[in-house]
Amino acid sequence: MHAATITGQVRSLLRQTTLDAACSVLPTETGGTLVHARLDPVDGSPHWTLT
């Protein structure tokens, strides 16, 4: 599980580095989108709440 977590973090880092490099050479304005979400289990239920 630990190795999968590290692999996911490295993949995200490489993806961001590639995006940064592309934005520095493309003739477009830099922009971004952020989505912040939280998943919480509902007590005593198999359901989850997305906030």
Backbone torsions as a table, in degrees:
resi	resn	phi	psi	omega
1	MET	NA	-40.4	-179.8
2	HIS	-62.4	-42.9	-179.8
3	ALA	-63.5	-37.9	178.5
4	ALA	-65.4	-38.1	178.0
5	THR	-64.0	-47.0	179.5
6	ILE	-63.1	-42.4	179.1
7	THR	-60.4	-42.7	177.8
8	GLY	-62.7	-40.6	178.7
9	GLN	-66.2	-42.0	178.6
10	VAL	-64.8	-42.1	178.7
11	ARG	-60.3	-43.7	178.3
12	SER	-64.0	-41.0	178.5
13	LEU	-62.4	-45.2	179.4
14	LEU	-65.7	-39.2	178.3
15	ARG	-62.5	-43.0	179.3
16	GLN	-66.8	-40.0	178.4
17	THR	-62.4	-41.9	177.9
18	THR	-63.7	-42.3	179.3
19	LEU	-63.5	-43.7	178.3
20	ASP	-60.3	-42.5	179.7
21	ALA	-64.7	-42.2	179.8
22	ALA	-65.2	-41.8	-179.5
23	CYS	-65.6	-28.3	-178.5
24	SER	-75.7	-19.5	-178.9
25	VAL	-111.0	-16.1	179.5
26	LEU	-81.6	143.5	-178.6
27	PRO	-82.1	50.5	179.3
28	THR	-128.2	160.3	175.3
29	GLU	-70.9	146.2	176.4
30	THR	-78.9	136.4	178.7
31	GLY	-143.7	173.7	179.5
32	GLY	-162.0	162.9	177.3
33	THR	-133.4	139.6	179.0
34	LEU	-129.8	131.8	173.7
35	VAL	-123.4	123.7	179.1
36	HIS	-115.4	120.8	-178.5
37	ALA	-134.2	156.3	178.4
38	ARG	-135.0	131.1	176.9
39	LEU	-107.9	125.9	178.4
40	ASP	-126.8	134.9	177.1
41	PRO	-70.4	143.2	175.2
42	VAL	-85.7	126.7	-176.6
43	ASP	-53.5	129.4	175.9
44	GLY	67.4	19.8	-176.4
45	SER	-138.6	154.0	175.5
46	PRO	-81.8	5.0	-175.9
47	HIS	-92.9	162.5	179.7
48	TRP	-127.3	154.7	175.2
49	THR	-110.3	128.1	177.4
50	LEU	-102.3	122.1	179.4
51	THR	-118.7	NA	NA
